[in-house]
Amino acid sequence: MSLPPTNDVFSKGFSAGIQVWLVFLIAFYVLRYPAPLSIMLGAIAGVSAGFIVGWWGAKPYAEPEEIVEEDSLQEVAQIRFRKRRTYARMRNSRNKPEVKWDWNMVKDNLSFWRRS
């Protein structure tokens, strides 16, 4: 009877650590380091790799998502239209020059066209 595969972070980190340990153990032994030093340096590398893989694979705490009701396309279009209209009114009211009539200037300009 076989065990089902687990997605546990600890087991992933442990298996990666063992693999890295063996790779470093063989590499140091091939480079003719003494056997106890190869075992110790390989173990250090394996433990480090195990922690890194475990940290990398760990899922951060996630807050539960809020349930948001989806708006229909028509409602979204209406909201956007209202916002666009409101912003247009605000923009037009700011840019509108204030007109003050100077009746003397109007009279002077009209007198220019009169024939004397």
Secondary structure, 3 states (H helix, E strand, C coil): CCCCCCCCHHHHHHHHHHHHHHHHHHHHHHCCCCHHHHHHHHHHHHHHHHHHHHHHHCCCCCCCCCCCCCCCHHHHHHHHHHHHHHHHHHHHHHHCCCCCCCHHHHHHHHHHHCCC
